[in-house]
Amino acid sequence: MASKIDENTDSDSSTETEPPFLEKHGQKIVKSLEKKGRLYDHQLEALESVINWFSTPATANQTAIVSMPTGSGKTGVICCLPYYFGKYVSSKKLQGIDLNKPILVIAPGKVILKQLIDNFVPRDDICNSFLLKRGLFNEKKKIQRYHYRAHIINTADDIAPFTLCLYHICLVNSQKGHTKSRENIYTWSELDEDSFSVVIVDEAHHLPSKTWKDIINRFEAHAKVVFFTATPFRSDKKKITEDIDSTGFAYHMSRKDAVEKEIIRDTNPIDLDQIVGSRYVPSESLQKAKELLPKIKMRLEEKNRDQPLPGGTKHMAILCASSIADAKQICEEWSHNYSPLTASVIHSEMSEPKQKSVICDLKAGKLTLIIIVHMLLEGFDHPPISVAAIATNIHSPVKFAQFIGRAQRVYRLDGEQEPSGIKADIISDGFFKQGRNYEKFETEELIPLEEETD
């Protein structure tokens, strides 16, 4: 492992003329990040591409779009980007960015926001943040000195100017500032248009929503804007670039390239074919869903036998159900027929403590199958999941691509990578009509797509 940050080359002293935190430490942190093993080559390429985008006159004032397949390390790039801005603002390669103002990082929902918080905010009880996991800091005093201070926006008090100026990074769920329906809930219009130096948007295919447009419109005249997405198409069937003044991507890694470089797993479709002339009838979905369970069990057994993961970790499966009632019955069917293999349900109507408990059980290896309804379709990262089963009619190619991405992440443990050739098994039935979605995914067809009929 490369050496840690050398604290002797910096001091804790500060003056009124001292540069902003990210400028002061950016060059040092970037140099350490670029040492062998801390970031993958494609992550370094993505970071440099964003800097080149904003340092090129033709694109300096346009939105930079970074497209990286699910599982290829997009979150790590987001976490490192603030220091890259600091380095290149300090060197004068980047102009017009005032890093005395914080960088805003926007997530589309609670699960993805929680994942970003875990990667941005160091905790005393665990080496959780991305920079800590990459070995940049080995002492608490170095974390305090070099790790940026991150702030989570939840209430109106959190956006007061005297509060924002204390932090280098602000993290927010885009839905938080949507309405002002009760006391102490804010709207984006309460923030000055020049409150942030940079706005980073994760899962940018959500752009068509009014909430997201309100945020971007509020700050884009004064801040650089960076969109990150694993699916460079949108839920309204348009290219992600159509709403913005952009000539293309700052960085785009294709799924094919990521598979060839073993950055993510390739996919293995099982029974996705369409049934000609058939209709999807929701009332029949439960029986069809139960018929997927023996296929899931068989693939998990084969993988654990023939393609074991590092450290004896077992392969796991995720199943997307059409309703909470179906999910519960599927779970009961699994528990009845395949004990001691365990399953659990997680859905959007569960309390947050219960959701957290289920996810903790999954990450602790206590579950073989997790059954989801209306959540964890995107942004959830647990690489031992290598089987994704679809027991509902997913209409959107974007949601389809996001869901099967849950099984495409490569598992690494203590520097050891899983064996070559492990694929993400996509199990469904022609009844659920996912063949068309898979064809678009496989060919990496970008929107606009023709209109779909439900």
N, C-alpha and C positions, 0 to 999 in steps of 0.2 A: 504494500500500500504506500502511496506517495506520502511525503511528509505533510504534517499539519500546517496550519497557518502559523507563520513566524511572528509572534507578538512583539519581538524586540525591535522590529522595524517600524513600529507605530507607537504613539504615546496616547495617554488618556487626556492630555491637555487640550483645551478648546479655547478659541478666541472668537471675537465677533466677526472676524473675517474668514473664519474657517469654512471650507467648502461644505456643501450638503453631504450627509452621511454616505449616500451611494456614490458620489463623486470621490469622496475621500478614500473609500475602501474598495471601489469597484475594480481597479486594476489588480489589486492584490488577490481578491477573491476569484476573479476570472482566471488569473494565472494559475491559481491552485486548482480550479475546476478543470482546466485544460490539461492537467497532468494525467498521464495514462491511467485509464481505469475508472475515472470518476464520472465521465459522461461517454456515451456512445458517439461514434463519428457522425451519425445522422442528427443527433441532438445538437452537436457543435455546429453542424451545417445550418440547422434551422435557426439557431441563435445568431450566427453571423449574417444569415440572409435577412433577418429582420433589421439588423443594424444597417446593412447595405441598402435596404429599401428606404429607410428614413434619411440616409445620407446622400441619396441620389436625387438631384433636383427635380427630375420628372415625377417622382413618386413620394417625395418627402412629406407632402401634405395629404396623401391618400391613405386609406385604411390598408394596413398590412394583413394579409390572410395567410395563416399557417395551417396547412392540411396534413395531418399525420394519422395513419390508421390507428384504430383502437388497440391499445396495448403496446404501442411503440415508444412510449415515454413522453407523451405530450405534457403531462403534469410537471415532470422534471424540467422541461424547457420553460414552462411558465414560472416556476420557482427561481430559476437562474436568471431569467431575463432582466429583472431589476438591476442586478449588478452589471450586466452588459451595458445597459443604458448609462449607469454611473461611469463605467470605464470610458465610454466613447463620448459622453458629454464632457468629461474631464479633459480628454485629449483633443477636443474641439472638432472631432469628426462629425458629431451630431450637433445641430444648432436648433435653437428655439425650444428647448426643453428645460423647464425650471424645476430642478429636483429638490428645491426647498419645499415643493408641494408633493403630497403623497401620490403613489400609484394606486389606482382603483382596479381591483380584480373582481369580476362579476361572474357568479355562477347561476344556472337556471333553476336550481332547486336545493332542498335541504341536504340530500345525500351527497351531491357533488360539492356543495359548499363545505360540508363536514370533511370530505376528503381533502379539499384544498387547505382547510384550516389545519388538519393534521400534518400536512406537508410544509406549511408556512410557519406555524407557531410552535417553537420548541417548548417541551414540558419538562419539568424537573424529574418526573417519575419514569420517563421513557425516552430513548433516543429516537424520536419519532419523525422530526422534520427531515425534509429531503436533504438539506445540507448537512445535517448531523449524520444521516445514514450514509452519506458519501464521504464521511470522515474528515470534514473540513475543520471541525472544532473538537478538541479532546478535553477541554477544561471549561468549567462554568464561566470563569471570568472572560474567556475568549468568546463564548456565546454572547455574553452581555456586550462585548466590545464590537464584534464583527457581524453578528446576526441581526438583520433588520428587525425593527419593531413592527409587528403586525397588529392591526386593529379590526375587530369585527363590528360591523354596523348593524345594530338591531333596533334602535329607537332614535327619536329626534335628538336626544342629548348626544348621541354618538356622532352627529354630523355638525356640531357646533365648531366654528373655525378654530377656537382655542383648543378643541379636542383633536381635530384632524392634524394640526400642525405638530403634534407630539409623535406622530407615527410616520413610517416610511411606506407602509403598505396598508390599504384598507380593503377588507373582504366583505362582500355583501351578496345576499340572495336577491336576485333581480325582482322578485315578487314583494320584497319588504317595503319598497317605496312606491307601490302601485296606487294605494289609496290612503286617505287619512280618515278612517272610519271611527277611530277612537283616540282618546287622549294619548299624546306622546308618540303617535305614529306619524312619520314624516312623509312628504312627497319630494321628488327630486327637484322640483322647482324652488324648494327652500335653500338649495345649495347654490352658491355662486357658480357661474359658468366656468370660471377659471380655478376651481377648487383642486383640480388634479393635473398632474403633469402628463400622465399616460393612463389610458383606459384599456385594460386587458379583458376580453370577453371569452369565456370558456364555453364550449358547445354552441358555437355561433350560428348553427342552423336554426336556432330559436329566433333569429332576428325578426321574422315577420310579425311577432307579437307586439302589441302596442307598448307593453312595459319596456321591452328592449329598445324599441325605437325612441321612446321618451328619454331613456338614459343616454343613448348615443347622440341624439339631437341636442341634448343639454350641454354636452361637454366637448364635442368634436371640434369646435372652432378654436379651442384653447389647448387641447391635449392630443397627443398622438394616440391612435386607436389601433389595437391589434386584435384580430379575430383568430381564435383557435378552434379547429373542428376536426373530427375524425371522419365526417361525412360531408364532402363539399357540395352538398345539395340541401335543399330546405324542405320543410314540411308543407309549403304551399306550392310545391312542384316547380320552383324556379331556381336558377343558379344562385348561389349565395352571393355573387357579386352584383346582382342586378339592382339592388337598392342603393349601392354605394358607388362613389367615384373611384373606381379601381380598374387597372388595366390587366389584372390577373393575380396570381399568387406570389407572395414573397417567398414561400417555400411550399412545395408539394411533394410528398413521398407517396407513391402509389402503393396500393395493397400488394400488388405483384412484386414490386421491389422489396417490400418489407418481408414478404414470405421467402423470397430467394435468399435474402441475407440472414434468414432465421431470426429476425427481429420479432415476428409474430408467427403463430401457427397458421398453416393452411387449413382449409375447411374440407369436410367430408360429408356431403349431403346424403341423408338416408331417408328414402321414401318421401321426397318432397314433390314428386310429380303431380301435376294437375289431373283431375278426373274430368274428362270431357263431358260437358253437359250437366255436371253435378252442381248442386247448390249447397252453400254453407248454411246449415240449420243449427242455430245456437242450442236448441233443446237437445240435439244429438251429440253435442261436443263432449259431454262428460264421458260417455262410453268410449268414444274415440280416444279421448285423453288417457283413459285407463289402459287402453291397448298399447300405448307407448311405453308403459312402465317395464314390461319384460325386456324390451329392446334396450332401454336405458341400463337396466341391471346387467344385461349381457355385455354391453360395450364397456361398462366400468370394470367388470371382472376381467375382460380380455386385456384392457389397458393396464390394470394393476399387475397382471401376470406377465405380459409381454413388454410393456413400456413403463416400468416403475419410475416414479418421480424421485428426485434426490431426497435423501434423509428418510426414506420410507414413507413419505407423504402419500396419502391415497388420492386417486382421482375422484372428483366430485361432479355433480350434475346440477343444472339449473333448469327449471321448467316454468314456462309462462302460461298461466291458466286464464280462462276467459272471465271468471267471476270468483268472488270470495267463496261462495258456496261450493263451486266446483273444486277450488283449490283445497278446501278442507276435506272433501270426499276423496280426492286424489291422494292426499296425505294419509288418510285412514286406510285406503287400499294398499298403499306402499307399506305402511307399518304392519298391517295384517299379514301380507304375503311375503315380505322380505326382511322381517326381523332376523338378526339384530341390526340390520342396516337402518339408519335413522333418517327421518325427513322432518321438515318443519315448513310452515307457511309464513310468509311475510306479505303484508299488504298495506295500502296507504291509509286505511282506517284504523290500524293498530296504534296504540299509544307509542310515543317515542321511546320510553323505557323498554317496552316489549320488543319493538323493532331492534333496538340496540342489543338486547339479549339474544335475539335470533342470530344477528350478524356476528356477535361474539362467539356463539356456539359454532357457527360455520367456520370462522377463522381459527378456532381452536381445534378443528378437525373432528368435532362431535357429530357433524351431519354428513350424510352421503348425498342427499338431495334437498335442495331448497326450492320451494314452489312460490312464485311471485305473482302478484296482481297489481298492476298500475304503479310499480316502482322497481328500481334497480335495472331498468331497461338501459340506462346509460351511466357511465362514470363510475360504476362499481368495480373494484379491482380485487380479484382473488384468483390468482393464477392456477391453483389446483383444479378449478372448474375447467373441464375439457369436454364436457357434453352439454349441449344446449338443446332442450326439447321445446317444441312449439305446439301448444294445445289450445290455440285460439287463432282467429283469422286476423293476423296483423296486416292492416291495409297499407300502411306507409312504408316505402322502401327505406326511409331514414330510420324509423324505429326498428325495422327488421335488421338492418346493418348494425345498429347500436346494440341490439340484444345479442346477436350471435358473437359480437365482439367480447361478451363476457367470457367466452370460452377460448379466445384466441391469444390470451396473454401467455407468454413463455414463463415457465416456473424456474426461478433461480434461488439457490440456497447456499449462503456462505461462499459465493463465488463459483459454485457448481451449477451448470445449466442442464436442464432436462435433455434426454437423448434426442437426437435428430429424428424427424419423421413423425412425431406426435402431432395428430391433427385435431382440430376442433370439430367434433361430430355434431351435425345439425340434424336432429331427429324430429320428424313430423309425420304427417299423413296427407295424402292428396286431398282428403276431406277439408283440411284447413287452408288449402289453396295458397301455399307459400312458394311454389315453383317459380312463379313470375318474379317475385321479390328476389329469389336467389339468382335468377338469370341476370337481373340488373346489378346485383351485388358482384357477381362473378366477372362481369364485363366492365365493372366500374363506370357504368353509364351515369353521366351527370344529368341533372335536371336542366332544362324543363322536360318533364315527362308528359306523355299524353294523359288526359284526364282518366282517373280510375273510377270504376263503378263498384259500389259496395255490394 
